[in-house]
């Protein structure tokens, strides 16, 4: 009886994890956070300010990929559309699949960081030894509070290979 309950937990957790991506998309849609809206609102570039954007990359435990931003930090004018790249390499002898989840520091800055194109929340499958550059196109909303002079964007890749099977 106890073993049956434990075995039931595994598919329930997999379904829960798989449902997070569509749920996130629905939340973004309801809140009006979409790439189309971001592009439409980006009508002004604030040349009087510069915001430092720092990039970080992490891997969930025991995930044998290399993952790093090609630029550790850049300075941008709020409103200016910018593209940076992260590089990921599968160090495993077999194909594996990962999914990246972003986070921001300070947390409030995430409200003003508008991603137009991003690899996050979608599965990325890499063959054994394969490397890939993955772009992130974004702009910082000019309404970013003046007391926030820098933003940290961090991605953590999770191994979701088991979901693919």
C-alpha positions as CSV (number, residue, x, y, z in Angstrom):
1,X,0.0,0.0,0.0
2,X,2.8,2.5,0.9
3,X,4.8,1.6,-2.2
4,X,1.8,2.2,-4.3
5,X,1.4,5.7,-2.9
6,X,5.0,6.4,-3.4
7,X,4.8,5.3,-7.0
8,X,1.8,7.5,-7.6
9,X,3.8,10.5,-6.4
10,X,6.2,10.3,-9.4
11,X,3.6,10.8,-12.2
12,X,1.8,13.4,-10.2
13,X,5.0,15.4,-9.8
14,X,5.8,15.1,-13.5
15,X,2.3,16.3,-14.4
16,X,2.7,19.2,-12.0
17,X,6.1,20.2,-13.5
18,X,4.8,19.9,-17.0
19,X,1.8,22.1,-16.2
20,X,3.9,24.9,-14.8
21,X,4.9,26.2,-18.3
22,X,1.3,26.7,-19.6
23,X,0.3,28.0,-16.2
24,X,3.1,30.6,-16.4
25,X,2.1,31.6,-19.9
26,X,-1.6,32.0,-18.8
27,X,-0.5,34.2,-15.8
28,X,1.6,36.4,-18.1
29,X,-1.3,36.7,-20.5
30,X,-3.8,37.7,-17.8
31,X,-1.3,40.2,-16.4
32,X,-0.6,41.6,-19.8
33,X,3.0,40.5,-19.9
34,X,3.5,39.5,-23.5
35,X,6.3,40.1,-26.0
36,X,3.9,42.0,-28.3
37,X,2.9,44.4,-25.6
38,X,6.5,44.9,-24.6
39,X,7.5,45.9,-28.1
40,X,4.5,48.2,-28.4
41,X,5.3,50.0,-25.2
42,X,8.9,50.4,-26.1
43,X,8.6,53.8,-27.8
44,X,11.2,55.8,-25.9
45,X,14.8,55.3,-25.0
46,X,16.0,57.2,-21.9
47,X,19.5,58.4,-23.0
48,X,19.9,60.3,-19.7
49,X,20.3,57.0,-17.7
50,X,22.4,53.9,-17.8
51,X,21.4,50.7,-16.0
52,X,23.9,47.9,-15.5
53,X,22.5,44.4,-16.2
54,X,24.5,41.5,-14.8
55,X,24.0,38.0,-16.1
56,X,24.4,34.7,-14.2
57,X,23.9,31.1,-15.1
58,X,23.3,28.1,-12.8
59,X,22.6,24.4,-13.1
60,X,20.3,22.3,-10.9
61,X,22.1,19.6,-8.9
62,X,23.9,16.9,-10.9
63,X,22.9,18.4,-14.3
64,X,26.0,17.7,-16.5
65,X,25.8,20.8,-18.8
66,X,28.1,23.8,-19.0
67,X,26.1,27.0,-18.9
68,X,27.4,30.5,-19.0
69,X,26.6,34.0,-20.2
70,X,28.9,35.2,-23.0
71,X,28.8,38.7,-21.4
72,X,28.9,38.9,-17.6
73,X,27.4,42.4,-17.6
74,X,26.5,45.2,-19.9
75,X,25.2,48.8,-19.6
76,X,22.0,49.7,-21.3
77,X,19.8,52.8,-21.7
78,X,16.3,52.1,-20.4
79,X,14.0,51.4,-23.4
80,X,16.9,50.3,-25.7
81,X,16.4,46.8,-27.2
82,X,19.4,44.6,-26.5
83,X,20.4,41.0,-27.3
84,X,22.9,39.0,-25.3
85,X,23.7,35.3,-25.5
86,X,24.2,32.4,-23.1
87,X,26.2,29.3,-24.2
88,X,25.2,25.9,-23.1
89,X,27.1,22.6,-23.7
90,X,25.8,19.1,-23.0
91,X,28.7,17.2,-21.3
92,X,26.8,13.9,-21.2
93,X,27.5,11.1,-23.6
94,X,23.7,11.0,-24.5
95,X,21.1,13.6,-25.5
96,X,19.5,15.4,-22.6
97,X,16.8,18.0,-22.2
98,X,16.8,21.0,-19.9
99,X,14.5,23.9,-19.1
100,X,15.7,27.3,-17.8
101,X,13.9,29.4,-15.2
102,X,14.8,33.0,-14.8
103,X,15.0,35.1,-11.6
104,X,15.9,38.7,-11.0
105,X,17.7,40.8,-8.4
106,X,16.4,42.9,-7.0
107,X,13.0,41.1,-7.3
108,X,11.2,44.4,-8.1
109,X,13.4,44.9,-11.1
110,X,11.7,41.9,-12.8
111,X,8.6,44.0,-13.2
112,X,10.6,46.4,-15.5
113,X,12.7,43.8,-17.3
114,X,10.9,43.0,-20.6
115,X,12.0,39.9,-22.5
116,X,11.1,40.0,-26.2
117,X,12.7,36.6,-27.0
118,X,14.0,34.1,-24.6
119,X,14.9,30.4,-24.3
120,X,13.4,30.2,-20.8
121,X,10.4,28.0,-20.0
122,X,10.8,25.9,-23.1
123,X,12.6,22.6,-23.4
124,X,16.1,22.7,-24.9
125,X,17.4,19.3,-26.1
126,X,21.1,19.0,-26.7
127,X,22.8,16.0,-28.3
128,X,25.9,14.5,-26.6
129,X,28.6,17.1,-26.7
130,X,26.5,19.7,-28.5
131,X,27.0,23.4,-27.8
132,X,24.4,26.1,-28.5
133,X,24.3,29.9,-28.1
134,X,20.9,31.0,-26.9
135,X,19.9,34.6,-27.2
136,X,17.9,36.8,-24.9
137,X,16.4,39.9,-26.4
138,X,15.1,42.4,-23.9
139,X,14.7,46.0,-22.8
140,X,14.5,47.7,-19.4
141,X,11.4,49.7,-19.0
142,X,12.1,53.4,-18.7
143,X,9.7,53.5,-15.8
144,X,12.3,51.6,-13.7
145,X,12.6,53.4,-10.4
146,X,15.6,55.8,-10.4
147,X,17.0,54.1,-7.2
148,X,17.6,50.8,-9.1
149,X,20.9,51.2,-10.9
150,X,21.6,47.6,-11.6
151,X,19.6,44.4,-12.4
152,X,20.8,40.8,-12.1
153,X,19.3,38.3,-14.5
154,X,19.9,34.7,-13.4
155,X,18.8,31.5,-15.2
156,X,18.9,28.1,-13.6
157,X,18.7,25.1,-15.9
158,X,16.8,22.0,-14.7
159,X,17.2,18.5,-16.1
160,X,13.8,17.6,-17.6
161,X,15.0,14.6,-19.6
162,X,12.7,12.2,-17.7
163,X,9.7,14.2,-18.9
164,X,10.7,13.4,-22.5
165,X,10.5,9.7,-22.0
